[in-house]
């Protein structure tokens, strides 16, 4: 589709998904999270 995006990796071993910065955007602390300006999609039915 030609849409620009940036991939930002989250270090699960360092539990970055539980950091205050990540939890502010995704209160469940789950991965993945999609951020598009003011829209945040953070639900996933995939368990890792």
Order of alpha helices (4+ residues) and beta strands (2+ residues): alpha-beta-beta
